[in-house]
C-alpha cells in the first residue's frame, strides 16, 4: 500500500475505529507526507509534531484562512465566532483573548472545583446505577457526556437547571471541530452558536446585576474595571468557547479512558488495587487513544521541519495520535500500561495553544476512574461501543456497560 492509500485508509470506517496501524506505516515510510489531494503535509513523528506546535511561526488557521477556504463564510455565524476565537488567533490577538480566561483556569480555581467535580460524578453515577439495574445502560450518554457539561457549567456559572439544554447545543456546535464541514454541519453549528451566544449574553447581564464566584462574573468584573478591552459580544463568545472546548474533548477523554481500562483487565486490576494510579491511568489513556487525533498549522514563512523545507503558506497536519505512539518517544507504544514512567504526550497540544482546561479535564478523569471502578467492581462492556461520526474528535456516541459483569 502506498503512502496516499495508507493516509486515506484512516478515513474509512475501519480506519476510524483503529487508525494506529496506518499511522505506524506512515511514520515508518513517510513521516512527513504531502497529500496533493488534501493539500497538506501530514506529520507522524513526535519530535516533528512537537517542534511545529511550539514554533510561533506555525500559525493556526485564522480568519484570513477562513475567508479563502470557506465560501460565503459571512453567512455562517459559527465561522465568524470560531475564526475570531482564541482557537483561531495567534500572537498578540491570541494573548489578548487568552489572558482574559486564565484566571478562570488557575490552580486555585481548579482546586476549588475539585469537591464539586466529585459530587457531580457521584450524582451521575447514581443515575447510571439506576438505569443499569438488572441490565445495562449507556455510560457515554448518562455520565461521560453530562459530566463535563455540568463541570464547565459550574465553572462558567450556568445554573444547573439550564444545563440540560446544553447537551444538544454542544454536540451541534462541536461540528466546528471537524476538519471538513458539510452544509449540514454548518447549519447545525450556526443554530447552536446563535442560541448559545444569546444565552451567554443574558448570563453576563445577570452577573452584572448579581455577581457570583464564576467565570462569567470574573469577565464582567475585569471588563467593568477596565482590565479588558473586549467588546460585549466578545465576552459572550469567550464563554461560548470555554463551554465548547471544555465539553467536547473531555467527553471523549472520559469514555476512552473507561473503555481502555475495561479492555485491559490486568491494568484495571492494578488501578483497583492501587487507587493512586488513577492519574497515571488517565494520562496513559490520553497517550494511547487521544480524543483530538490531529490539528492543523500554517507556515507563516519558509520553514524547515524534519529536514524538509516547507514553503510559506504550507498546511501542516500534526497527527497527535500518531506522535503519541512514536516508539522513539514511548517504548512499546501500542501497549497500554498505567505504570509507564513517562506517558506525557501531545494530547493537549503544546506551545501557545496548550489547552487551558487540561488540569480540569484530568481532574474529571481521575474522579471518574476512582469512583466508577470502586463502586462497580463487576463493571463490564455490554456490547460494542459506537463512535460519533467525524474525524475531528474520537468520541463515543454510545458506550453500553453492565454493572454486574
C-alpha positions in Angstrom: 0.0 0.0 0.0 1.5 3.4 -1.0 1.5 6.4 1.4 -1.5 8.0 -0.2 -3.6 4.9 0.2 -2.4 4.4 3.7 -3.4 8.0 4.6 -6.8 7.7 3.1 -7.4 4.4 4.9 -7.6 6.4 8.1 -10.8 8.0 6.9 -12.6 4.6 6.3 -14.9 3.1 8.9 -12.2 0.6 9.7 -9.6 3.3 9.9 -11.7 5.5 12.2 -12.1 2.5 14.5 -8.4 1.8 14.7 -6.1 4.2 12.8 -3.0 3.2 14.6 -1.6 0.6 12.2 -1.9 3.2 9.4 -0.2 5.8 11.5 2.7 3.5 12.2 3.1 2.7 8.5 3.1 6.4 7.6 5.6 7.2 10.4 7.9 4.5 9.2 7.6 5.1 5.4 6.7 8.8 5.0 6.8 10.7 8.3 6.3 14.0 6.6 3.9 13.1 3.8 2.4 15.6 1.4 -1.0 14.8 0.1 -1.7 16.8 -3.1 -5.4 15.7 -2.9 -5.8 17.2 0.6 -3.2 19.9 0.1 -1.5 19.3 3.5 1.7 17.8 4.9 1.0 15.1 7.5 3.5 14.7 10.3 3.5 11.5 12.4 6.8 11.7 14.4 6.6 13.0 17.9 9.6 15.3 17.5 8.3 16.9 14.3 4.8 17.5 15.8 6.2 19.0 18.9 8.5 21.3 17.0 5.7 22.6 14.9 3.3 23.1 17.8 5.9 25.0 19.8 7.1 27.2 16.9 5.2 30.5 16.8 5.9 30.7 13.0 3.4 27.9 12.5 0.0 29.6 12.8 -3.4 28.2 13.4 -5.9 28.6 10.5 -7.4 32.1 11.2 -10.0 34.4 9.8 -7.9 35.1 6.7 -7.6 31.4 6.1 -11.4 31.1 6.6 -12.1 33.8 4.0 -10.1 31.9 1.4 -11.3 28.4 2.2 -15.0 28.8 3.3 -17.2 30.3 0.6 -19.7 32.8 1.9 -18.3 32.5 5.4 -20.0 35.7 6.3 -23.3 33.8 6.1 -22.2 31.5 8.9 -22.4 32.9 12.4 -20.4 29.8 13.5 -17.5 30.7 11.2 -17.4 34.3 12.4 -17.4 33.1 16.0 -14.8 30.3 15.6 -12.3 32.2 13.4 -12.3 35.2 15.8 -11.8 33.0 18.8 -8.8 32.0 20.9 -8.6 28.7 18.9 -8.1 30.6 15.6 -5.8 33.5 16.5 -2.1 33.9 17.1 0.4 36.3 18.6 -1.0 39.4 20.3 -4.6 38.7 19.3 -4.4 35.2 20.9 -2.7 36.6 24.1 -5.4 39.2 24.4 -8.2 36.6 24.4 -6.3 34.0 26.5 -5.3 36.4 29.2 -8.9 37.1 29.9 -9.7 33.5 30.7 -6.5 32.4 32.5 -7.9 33.3 35.9 -10.8 31.0 35.4 -8.5 28.1 35.0 -6.0 29.0 37.7 -4.7 26.2 40.0 -6.8 27.8 42.8 -10.0 27.7 40.8 -9.5 24.1 39.6 -8.7 23.0 43.2 -11.8 24.8 44.4 -13.9 22.9 41.8 -12.4 19.6 42.9 -15.1 18.9 45.6 -17.8 19.8 43.1 -16.4 17.5 40.5 -16.5 14.6 43.0 -20.1 15.5 43.9 -21.3 15.7 40.3 -19.6 12.4 39.5 -21.4 10.7 42.3 -24.7 12.1 41.2 -24.3 11.0 37.7 -23.2 7.5 38.7 -26.3 7.3 40.9 -28.4 7.8 37.8 -26.3 5.3 35.8 -26.7 2.7 38.5 -30.4 3.1 38.5 -30.6 2.9 34.7 -28.3 -0.2 34.6 -30.1 -2.1 37.4 -30.7 -5.6 36.2 -29.2 -5.0 32.8 -27.0 -2.3 31.1 -27.1 1.4 30.3 -25.4 3.8 28.0 -22.5 5.2 30.0 -21.5 7.7 27.4 -24.9 9.4 27.4 -25.6 9.1 31.1 -22.1 10.0 32.5 -19.3 10.8 30.1 -21.2 13.5 28.2 -23.2 15.2 31.0 -20.3 15.3 33.5 -18.1 17.8 31.5 -21.2 19.8 30.7 -22.0 20.1 34.4 -18.4 20.9 35.4 -17.9 23.6 32.7 -21.3 24.9 33.7 -20.2 25.3 37.3 -17.0 27.0 36.1 -18.9 29.4 33.8 -21.8 30.0 36.1 -24.6 28.2 34.2 -27.4 27.3 36.7 -27.9 23.5 37.0 -31.5 23.8 35.8 -30.3 25.3 32.5 -27.5 22.7 31.8 -29.8 20.0 30.2 -30.3 22.0 27.0 -26.5 22.3 26.5 -26.1 18.6 25.6 -27.7 19.0 22.1 -26.2 22.5 21.6 -22.8 21.3 22.5 -22.9 18.4 20.0 -24.2 20.7 17.3 -21.5 23.4 18.0 -18.7 20.9 18.1 -19.2 20.3 14.3 -16.9 23.3 14.1 -14.0 21.0 15.3 -14.3 18.8 12.2 -11.5 19.4 9.6 -14.1 19.4 6.8 -17.6 20.6 7.4 -20.6 19.7 5.3 -23.5 22.1 4.7 -25.4 20.2 7.3 -22.5 20.7 9.8 -22.6 24.4 9.2 -26.3 24.6 9.6 -26.2 22.7 12.9 -23.2 24.8 14.2 -24.8 28.1 13.1 -28.0 27.4 15.0 -26.1 26.3 18.1 -23.8 29.3 18.1 -26.7 31.8 17.8 -28.6 30.2 20.6 -25.5 29.9 22.9 -24.5 33.5 22.1 -27.9 34.7 23.2 -27.8 32.6 26.4 -24.4 33.8 27.4 -25.2 37.4 26.7 -28.2 37.1 29.1 -26.0 35.4 31.7 -23.5 38.2 31.5 -26.3 40.8 32.1 -27.4 38.7 35.0 -23.9 38.7 36.5 -23.7 42.4 36.2 -26.7 42.7 38.5 -25.8 39.7 40.7 -22.1 38.7 40.7 -21.1 35.2 41.8 -17.9 33.1 42.1 -17.7 32.0 38.5 -16.0 32.8 35.2 -18.9 34.9 33.9 -18.6 37.2 36.9 -14.8 37.3 36.5 -15.2 38.5 32.9 -17.7 41.1 33.9 -15.6 42.4 36.8 -12.5 42.7 34.6 -14.4 44.5 31.9 -16.1 46.9 34.3 -12.7 47.7 35.9 -11.1 48.4 32.5 -8.9 45.3 32.7 -10.4 44.1 29.4 -10.7 45.7 26.0 -13.1 43.1 24.7 -16.4 44.2 23.3 -19.6 42.9 24.9 -20.2 40.3 22.2 -16.6 39.0 22.7 -17.3 38.3 26.3 -20.2 36.1 25.4 -18.1 34.4 22.7 -15.4 33.7 25.2 -17.9 31.9 27.4 -19.2 30.0 24.4 -15.6 28.9 23.5 -14.9 27.8 27.1 -18.1 25.7 27.1 -17.4 24.2 23.7 -13.7 23.3 24.4 -14.5 22.1 27.9 -17.3 19.8 26.8 -16.3 18.1 23.6 -12.8 16.9 24.3 -13.4 15.9 28.0 -16.4 13.8 27.0 -14.1 11.9 24.7 -11.4 11.5 27.3 -13.8 10.0 29.9 -15.3 7.4 27.6 -12.0 6.5 26.0 -10.4 6.0 29.5 -13.1 3.8 30.8 -13.0 1.7 27.6 -9.2 1.4 27.7 -9.3 0.1 31.3 -12.2 -2.3 30.6 -10.4 -3.8 27.6 -7.1 -4.1 29.6 -8.2 -6.1 32.7 -4.7 -6.5 34.1 -4.2 -2.8 34.1 -7.6 -2.2 35.6 -6.9 -4.7 38.4 -3.8 -2.6 39.2 -5.8 0.6 39.4 -8.3 -1.1 41.6 -5.6 -2.4 43.9 -3.7 0.9 43.9 -6.2 3.8 43.5 -3.2 6.2 43.5 -2.6 5.0 39.9 -5.8 6.7 38.7 -4.0 9.8 37.5 -1.5 7.6 35.6 -4.4 5.7 34.0 -5.9 8.9 32.7 -2.5 10.1 31.4 -1.8 6.8 29.7 -5.3 6.8 28.1 -4.6 10.3 26.7 -1.5 9.0 25.1 -2.9 5.6 24.0 -6.1 6.9 22.3 -6.3 10.7 22.4 -9.7 12.5 21.9 -8.1 15.0 19.4 -6.3 13.0 16.8 -4.8 15.8 14.7 -4.6 19.6 14.4 -3.5 21.9 11.6 -0.9 24.7 11.4 0.0 27.1 8.6 3.7 28.0 7.9 4.0 31.8 8.2 7.2 31.8 6.1 9.6 29.2 4.6 10.4 26.8 7.4 12.2 23.5 7.8 10.6 20.5 9.6 12.2 17.1 9.9 14.8 18.0 7.3 12.2 19.1 4.8 11.9 22.8 3.6 8.2 23.8 3.6 7.1 26.9 1.6 5.3 29.8 3.2 1.6 29.1 3.5 2.1 25.3 3.6 -0.6 23.5 5.6 0.8 21.1 8.2 -1.3 18.5 10.0 0.3 17.4 13.2 -1.1 13.9 13.8 -1.2 13.9 17.6 -2.5 10.3 17.8 0.5 9.1 15.8 3.0 11.2 17.7 1.7 9.8 21.0 2.6 6.3 19.7 6.0 7.1 18.3 8.4 4.4 19.6 11.2 7.0 19.6 9.3 8.8 22.3 7.5 5.9 24.0 9.0 2.4 24.0 6.5 -0.3 23.2 3.9 2.4 22.3 1.0 0.1 21.4 0.9 -1.3 24.9 -1.5 0.3 27.4 0.4 0.5 30.7 -0.6 2.5 33.8 2.9 2.1 35.1 4.5 3.8 32.1 7.2 6.0 33.5 6.7 9.0 31.2 3.3 8.9 29.4 3.4 12.6 28.5 2.2 13.2 25.0 0.7 15.9 22.9 -3.0 15.3 23.5 -3.5 18.8 25.0 -1.3 20.3 22.2 1.9 22.4 23.1 3.2 25.9 22.8 1.0 29.0 22.9 -2.2 26.9 22.2 -1.7 24.4 25.0 -5.2 23.6 26.4 -6.1 25.9 29.2 -8.6 23.3 30.6 -6.1 20.4 30.7 -5.9 20.3 34.5 -9.6 20.4 34.9 -10.1 17.7 32.3 -7.6 15.5 34.1 -9.4 16.2 37.4 -12.6 14.9 36.0 -11.0 11.8 34.6 -9.3 10.9 37.9 -12.5 11.5 39.9 -14.5 9.2 37.5 -11.9 6.4 37.4 -11.7 6.3 41.2 -15.4 6.4 41.8 -16.6 4.2 38.9 -14.4 1.2 39.5 -14.7 1.3 43.2 -18.4 1.5 43.1 -19.0 -1.1 40.3 -16.5 -4.0 40.8 -18.3 -6.1 38.2 -18.4 -3.4 35.5 -18.1 -4.8 32.0 -18.8 -3.9 28.4 -22.4 -4.8 27.4 -21.9 -4.6 23.7 -19.7 -2.8 21.1 -19.4 0.9 21.5 -20.2 3.2 18.6 -18.2 6.3 17.7 -19.6 9.7 16.8 -19.2 10.2 13.1 -16.4 12.6 12.0 -12.7 12.9 12.0 -12.1 15.9 14.3 -12.7 14.0 17.6 -12.5 10.5 18.8 -15.6 10.4 21.0 -18.0 7.5 21.7 -21.6 8.2 20.8 -22.7 5.1 22.8 -20.8 3.0 25.4 -23.1 0.3 26.8 -21.9 -1.0 30.1 -23.3 -3.5 32.6 -22.7 -3.0 36.3 -22.6 -6.8 37.1 -20.2 -8.3 34.6 
